[in-house]
Amino acid sequence: MRAVEQIGLDDDSVRAMGEAFDIACSRLIRASVLDASNVERMQRLAAKHLVHCARRGERDEWRLARRAMFLICMAAANERLAAAQETMAKAG
């Protein structure tokens, strides 16, 4: 049995997740949200979120991509804010 079948995903779900992942990552790389310092971590986060959404029944690749992009942007912004606060604390 394939791994995706074990977690309850059919071929349509896998296709939609793959398309959404590609859409989200390519757009966020072009927007410089994803870079060498965070790309692997953010891709793992997006993949987990896409599986979660697909398991709940979402099949539209554009809705999945938007959800992944929002999650990645939020996580990246939180990381940048935390780094800036740490820098300010050290300087202050």
C-alpha positions in Angstrom: 0.0 0.0 0.0 1.3 3.5 -0.9 2.0 5.9 1.9 -0.7 8.4 0.6 -3.3 5.6 0.7 -2.4 4.8 4.3 -3.3 8.3 5.4 -6.5 8.4 3.3 -5.5 10.4 0.2 -6.5 9.4 -3.3 -4.7 10.3 -6.6 -6.8 13.5 -7.0 -5.8 14.7 -3.6 -2.1 14.0 -4.2 -2.3 15.8 -7.6 -3.9 18.8 -6.1 -1.4 18.9 -3.2 1.5 18.7 -5.6 0.1 21.5 -7.9 -0.6 23.7 -4.8 2.9 23.1 -3.4 4.5 24.0 -6.7 2.4 27.1 -7.1 3.0 28.3 -3.5 6.7 27.7 -3.5 7.4 29.2 -6.9 5.5 32.4 -6.1 7.0 32.8 -2.7 10.5 32.3 -4.0 9.9 35.0 -6.6 8.6 37.3 -3.8 11.7 36.5 -1.7 9.7 35.1 1.1 11.5 31.8 0.7 15.2 31.9 0.5 18.2 29.6 1.3 17.9 30.3 5.0 14.3 29.1 5.4 13.2 27.2 2.3 13.4 23.6 3.6 11.7 24.5 6.9 8.9 26.4 5.2 8.4 23.7 2.6 8.0 21.1 5.4 5.5 23.3 7.1 3.6 23.8 3.8 3.6 20.1 3.0 2.1 19.2 6.4 -0.5 21.9 6.1 -1.5 20.7 2.6 -1.9 17.2 3.8 -4.1 18.4 6.6 -6.3 20.4 4.2 -6.5 17.6 1.7 -7.5 15.1 4.4 -10.3 17.5 5.3 -11.6 17.3 1.7 -10.0 20.3 0.0 -9.2 19.4 -3.7 -8.9 22.8 -5.4 -5.2 23.5 -6.0 -5.6 27.3 -6.0 -7.3 27.3 -2.6 -4.7 24.9 -1.3 -1.9 27.1 -2.7 -3.3 30.2 -1.1 -3.6 28.5 2.3 0.0 27.3 2.0 1.2 30.8 0.9 -0.6 32.5 3.8 0.8 30.0 6.3 4.4 30.4 5.0 4.1 34.2 4.9 2.8 34.3 8.5 5.6 31.9 9.7 8.3 33.9 7.9 7.0 37.2 9.2 7.0 35.8 12.8 10.6 34.6 12.4 11.7 38.0 11.1 9.9 39.8 13.9 11.4 37.5 16.5 14.9 38.1 15.0 14.4 41.9 15.0 13.2 41.8 18.6 16.2 39.8 19.6 18.5 42.2 17.9 16.8 45.2 19.6 17.1 43.5 23.0 20.8 42.9 22.5 21.4 46.4 21.4 19.2 48.0 24.1 
